[in-house]
Amino acid sequence: MRKWVIAGVVLLSLGALGALALMNLNSLINRNRDYLLNQAQQALGRKVSVEEIEVTLWKGIGLRLKNFALSDDPHFHSGDFIRAGDLQVNVKFLPLLRKELQIKRLILHDPVIEIVRDKEGKFNFSGIGKREKEIDDKKEKAPAKNSRDSGEEKGALFPSISLVDISRGEVHYLDRKAEIDLRIKAVDFRVKELGFDKPFSVDLAAALFSEKQNVKLQGNVGPIRPGGDFADAPLEVTISVDPLDLGRLHGVMPGVDRSFKRDFRLTGLLRVKDLQVKGTLKRAVLKETTLNLGNSRIRLAAQINRFSPLTFSYQLSTPEVKPAHFQASLPDERKADVIKNLSSEGSLTAKDGKLTFQGKVTSSQGTLYRIGYKDLIATILSEDKTTSIRNFRVTALNGSLQAEGEYSSSSSVPRFSFTSKVQGLDLKELYRALDPKASRDIQGRINANLKISGSGKEWKEIKPTLRGQGQAEVLEGALLNFNLAEGVSSSVTGIPGLTSWISPQVRQKYPATFEAKDTVFNELTGLFDLEDGRMKVKNFRITAADYTVQGNGWVDFDRRIDFRSTLAFSQRLSTDLGHAAREVKYLFNDQNQFEIPFALTGTLPKVKPKLDSNYLSQLIQRGMVRKGTEELKKRFFGSKESAPPEEPPPADQKKRNKGTREELIRKGLEKLFGR
């Protein structure tokens, strides 16, 4: 019993001594409060304010500073750099008795930290610990110190701290140079064994665009070389994100937003598991890891060449990615887009709120804009609101496409230009992809070389600005629901004397020409110039089995057309037509082909060819002169004997004979066509 009494007395004595020591320590601190705060202010180079200081024995002897605030540099921010409801500083006891403050643990509860970067790229925390007057005096009076001396000074200013612990914090990051305004909530940050002679561990968890913590970072940093730059300190950390709402990024990066059209903005959820980063704060390597973007799994490896400005190169690949999972405001017709076996490598730089991207993209197959494709490859350069595409090649629509182009949104009205080479593109499939409900005018395979430029945001703005030129040919195609040869031929039947110039036998012999629903052709070619909302076509030519059409004209985006052309039947068909109606021979050209001039005007598909009567008269005169005056006499004035004598006129009668010939032609035309 006596032993228990003695033990109790000892414990009570020790407790009393501890309480007395604590009271004395509190008294010591309160008596030296102003001195301690002044020391802290001199060490930090910032004003420090607290509501109350008390001693705590929690996890060692320490100081608890209630309602702690550390002022900011007024050049950056007029408020506080750090505000905390509670700051606990555990100190080493013996140095404290010598009025020396050496920190062992630093614990912040519910802090709000303001990090600001000015337009020159300087941070508001860069001046912490610097005393400008002393630095200026040292520059003027003191000799330059070697790296060893600098390391000793830095070690004295920031002694080893076994623990830095921030809980339930909030960080506001304002970057005036890069135009970023970001708030991170629910920040738990812990650093163990913070020092300069060995690595220290870092553990971070935070909520980014979320009410719950969704970003985690764990790893080691250091050691920091004496006299060296903190950014050169080695780091090896692992980062996990689950999930991150990419759509929220745009609200905090207005500068980046202006570099892209709205349709290109990212959305969706990003998940990253165990992304390993190894290097320094200036340069690091991201080991290959898997990102989950929407339902897509992306393999990514990267190398950060610089953190400020952020510059990195990358390699990525994915079996399948759907733009609708991460691209905002996609129209309904693009919701089914899918890119398969995608791979890309390149580099990206983020500087002053602007992104510069350069990379190569390949995809074995997929669907874009309702068009299936294979073997896509392209080189892309995007810089300062201008995107250029080089060496673009793809197999699609049963053909191939090569192109280069540029799109710029640097002004209020976007501008674009491109050149392309098309080989064997299926027009039927192209119509179906552009608008499945639209009526089709033509089918076949097109080869073309195009060069086009324009400006505008919507199609109605773009149409009048389009400029360009090129050449095109359509092979083995057809003009749908329109028989050109029959339409032109029907226009001739309205002429007296040629009302039934195509016999039933000829129609039966050439059904594809006169009876078919469509105009089937072997080749359609032409040169064009695009301007003022219409395409001007030169050297237009259609080659079919039994006729050829040639002409010039124009077509606009409202499907209105205006062409002046001639249709020439083949020699075989012309001969058959000549046997059925002898008058047809007077419309033969130099190749003994029946030739009909016509105009094609109106709005597709409701157009009808109209005979060009003025040009027709010229053709008849040409044909009659070619046949000779004797043929003309025989046809319209009876036999050769009854016809006026035809002798070579004397020289002085040339003028009179010329008038006679013209009169004969005139009378012949009147008799032929009943005029």
Buried (B, 14 or more C-beta within 10 A) or exposed (E): EEEEEEEEEEEEEEEEEEEEEBEEBBEBBBEBEEEBBEBBBEBBBBBBBBEEBBBBEEBBBBBBBBEBBBBBBEEBBEEBBBBBBBBBBBBBEEEBEEEEBBBBBBBBBEBBBBBBBBEEBBBBBEBBBEBEEEEEEBEEEEEEEEEEEBBEBBBEEBBBBBBBBBBEBBBBBBBBBBBBEBBBBBBBBBBBBBBBEEBBBBBBBBBBBBEEBBBBBBBBBBBBBBBBEBBEBBBBBBBBBBBBBBBBBBEBBEBBBEBBBEEBBBBBBBBBEEBBBBBBBBBBBBEEBBBBBBEBBBBBBBBBBBBBBBBBBBBBBBEBBBBBBBBBEBEEEBEBBBBBBBBBBBBBBBBEBBBBBBBBBBBEBBBBEBBBBEEBEBBBBBBEBBBBBEEBBBBBBEBBBBBBBBBBBEEEEBBBBBBBBBEBBBBBBBBBBEEEEEEBBBBBBBBBEBEBBBBBEEEEEBBBBBBBBBBBBBBEBBBBBBBBBBBBBBBBEEBEEBEEBBBEEBBEBBEBBBEBEBBBBBBBBBBBBBEBEBBBBBEBBBBBEBBBBBBBBBBBBEBBBBBBBBBBBBBEBBBBBBEBBEBBBBBBBEEEBBBBBBBBBBEBEEBBBBBBEEBBEEBBBBBBBEBEBEBBBBBBBEEEEEBEEEEEEEEEEEEEBEEBEEEBBEEBBEEBBEE
